[in-house]
Amino acid sequence: MKECIGQKPRVPYSAAVKAGGFIFVSGQLPTDANGAVQGGIREQTALCLDKVKAILEEAGSSMDKVVKTTVYITDKADFAAMNEVYVQYFPENRPSRACVVAGLVIDAKIEIEAVALQ
């Protein structure tokens, strides 16, 4: 059985899905309430991770239960700066992670998805 979290009528996916003892958080883009993207890689990384954190909390979990993340960045030159912010959200017992350089569907520098324990 699965439970969908944060469904919105204007997008064809859930912010997260609970299933099999896990919470699968969809890729989070660094958009504000108006859909705008602002700031550099550090600000955008923090916004993505803040959104992941909020979704996990809504689903009854937390950042310390994250077991896997996938980070998509558009420029490999942003890798070190992204990591500076990333480690602030995962100071110890860090989840496994893949980091992929890829194009994104909007003009942003980063997108982050996560899998956490319930």
TORKOL-4160 file (C-alpha; in steps of 0.2 Angstrom, whole numbers, padded with zeros to 4 digits, m for minus):
118
<pt num="1" X="0000" Y="0000" Z="0000"/>
<pt num="2" X="0006" Y="0018" Z="m0004"/>
<pt num="3" X="0001" Y="0035" Z="0003"/>
<pt num="4" X="0004" Y="0050" Z="m0008"/>
<pt num="5" X="0010" Y="0066" Z="0001"/>
<pt num="6" X="0008" Y="0084" Z="m0006"/>
<pt num="7" X="m0002" Y="0081" Z="m0022"/>
<pt num="8" X="m0006" Y="0097" Z="m0031"/>
<pt num="9" X="m0018" Y="0097" Z="m0045"/>
<pt num="10" X="m0007" Y="0107" Z="m0057"/>
<pt num="11" X="0007" Y="0094" Z="m0057"/>
<pt num="12" X="0006" Y="0076" Z="m0062"/>
<pt num="13" X="0016" Y="0069" Z="m0047"/>
<pt num="14" X="0016" Y="0068" Z="m0028"/>
<pt num="15" X="0029" Y="0078" Z="m0018"/>
<pt num="16" X="0032" Y="0061" Z="m0009"/>
<pt num="17" X="0026" Y="0044" Z="m0008"/>
<pt num="18" X="0026" Y="0032" Z="0008"/>
<pt num="19" X="0028" Y="0014" Z="0003"/>
<pt num="20" X="0036" Y="m0001" Z="0011"/>
<pt num="21" X="0043" Y="0008" Z="0026"/>
<pt num="22" X="0051" Y="0022" Z="0015"/>
<pt num="23" X="0047" Y="0039" Z="0010"/>
<pt num="24" X="0052" Y="0043" Z="m0008"/>
<pt num="25" X="0053" Y="0062" Z="m0010"/>
<pt num="26" X="0052" Y="0068" Z="m0028"/>
<pt num="27" X="0065" Y="0080" Z="m0035"/>
<pt num="28" X="0065" Y="0097" Z="m0027"/>
<pt num="29" X="0069" Y="0112" Z="m0037"/>
<pt num="30" X="0075" Y="0129" Z="m0030"/>
<pt num="31" X="0059" Y="0138" Z="m0033"/>
<pt num="32" X="0051" Y="0151" Z="m0022"/>
<pt num="33" X="0032" Y="0152" Z="m0018"/>
<pt num="34" X="0030" Y="0161" Z="m0035"/>
<pt num="35" X="0040" Y="0148" Z="m0045"/>
<pt num="36" X="0055" Y="0160" Z="m0047"/>
<pt num="37" X="0073" Y="0154" Z="m0046"/>
<pt num="38" X="0085" Y="0165" Z="m0037"/>
<pt num="39" X="0103" Y="0165" Z="m0030"/>
<pt num="40" X="0118" Y="0155" Z="m0034"/>
<pt num="41" X="0122" Y="0137" Z="m0031"/>
<pt num="42" X="0123" Y="0139" Z="m0012"/>
<pt num="43" X="0106" Y="0147" Z="m0010"/>
<pt num="44" X="0098" Y="0135" Z="m0022"/>
<pt num="45" X="0105" Y="0120" Z="m0013"/>
<pt num="46" X="0099" Y="0126" Z="0004"/>
<pt num="47" X="0081" Y="0129" Z="m0004"/>
<pt num="48" X="0081" Y="0112" Z="m0011"/>
<pt num="49" X="0086" Y="0104" Z="0005"/>
<pt num="50" X="0074" Y="0115" Z="0015"/>
<pt num="51" X="0060" Y="0109" Z="0004"/>
<pt num="52" X="0065" Y="0090" Z="0006"/>
<pt num="53" X="0066" Y="0093" Z="0025"/>
<pt num="54" X="0048" Y="0101" Z="0025"/>
<pt num="55" X="0041" Y="0087" Z="0015"/>
<pt num="56" X="0049" Y="0073" Z="0026"/>
<pt num="57" X="0042" Y="0082" Z="0041"/>
<pt num="58" X="0025" Y="0083" Z="0033"/>
<pt num="59" X="0026" Y="0064" Z="0030"/>
<pt num="60" X="0032" Y="0061" Z="0048"/>
<pt num="61" X="0050" Y="0058" Z="0045"/>
<pt num="62" X="0066" Y="0069" Z="0046"/>
<pt num="63" X="0083" Y="0073" Z="0038"/>
<pt num="64" X="0092" Y="0061" Z="0050"/>
<pt num="65" X="0081" Y="0046" Z="0042"/>
<pt num="66" X="0087" Y="0050" Z="0024"/>
<pt num="67" X="0096" Y="0035" Z="0017"/>
<pt num="68" X="0099" Y="0040" Z="m0001"/>
<pt num="69" X="0099" Y="0056" Z="m0011"/>
<pt num="70" X="0102" Y="0060" Z="m0029"/>
<pt num="71" X="0108" Y="0077" Z="m0033"/>
<pt num="72" X="0107" Y="0084" Z="m0051"/>
<pt num="73" X="0118" Y="0099" Z="m0055"/>
<pt num="74" X="0119" Y="0108" Z="m0071"/>
<pt num="75" X="0138" Y="0113" Z="m0069"/>
<pt num="76" X="0151" Y="0102" Z="m0062"/>
<pt num="77" X="0160" Y="0117" Z="m0057"/>
<pt num="78" X="0147" Y="0120" Z="m0043"/>
<pt num="79" X="0151" Y="0103" Z="m0035"/>
<pt num="80" X="0162" Y="0110" Z="m0021"/>
<pt num="81" X="0150" Y="0124" Z="m0017"/>
<pt num="82" X="0135" Y="0113" Z="m0017"/>
<pt num="83" X="0144" Y="0101" Z="m0005"/>
<pt num="84" X="0148" Y="0115" Z="0007"/>
<pt num="85" X="0129" Y="0118" Z="0010"/>
<pt num="86" X="0125" Y="0099" Z="0009"/>
<pt num="87" X="0135" Y="0094" Z="0024"/>
<pt num="88" X="0126" Y="0107" Z="0034"/>
<pt num="89" X="0110" Y="0097" Z="0032"/>
<pt num="90" X="0119" Y="0080" Z="0034"/>
<pt num="91" X="0133" Y="0083" Z="0047"/>
<pt num="92" X="0135" Y="0065" Z="0052"/>
<pt num="93" X="0128" Y="0048" Z="0047"/>
<pt num="94" X="0127" Y="0054" Z="0029"/>
<pt num="95" X="0115" Y="0046" Z="0017"/>
<pt num="96" X="0122" Y="0037" Z="0001"/>
<pt num="97" X="0122" Y="0049" Z="m0014"/>
<pt num="98" X="0123" Y="0050" Z="m0032"/>
<pt num="99" X="0128" Y="0067" Z="m0040"/>
<pt num="100" X="0124" Y="0069" Z="m0059"/>
<pt num="101" X="0128" Y="0083" Z="m0070"/>
<pt num="102" X="0112" Y="0085" Z="m0081"/>
<pt num="103" X="0100" Y="0098" Z="m0089"/>
<pt num="104" X="0085" Y="0102" Z="m0079"/>
<pt num="105" X="0067" Y="0107" Z="m0084"/>
<pt num="106" X="0069" Y="0124" Z="m0078"/>
<pt num="107" X="0083" Y="0137" Z="m0077"/>
<pt num="108" X="0090" Y="0131" Z="m0060"/>
<pt num="109" X="0107" Y="0125" Z="m0055"/>
<pt num="110" X="0101" Y="0110" Z="m0045"/>
<pt num="111" X="0088" Y="0098" Z="m0041"/>
<pt num="112" X="0088" Y="0085" Z="m0026"/>
<pt num="113" X="0078" Y="0070" Z="m0023"/>
<pt num="114" X="0078" Y="0059" Z="m0007"/>
<pt num="115" X="0073" Y="0042" Z="0000"/>
<pt num="116" X="0071" Y="0041" Z="0019"/>
<pt num="117" X="0065" Y="0029" Z="0032"/>
<pt num="118" X="0047" Y="0032" Z="0039"/>
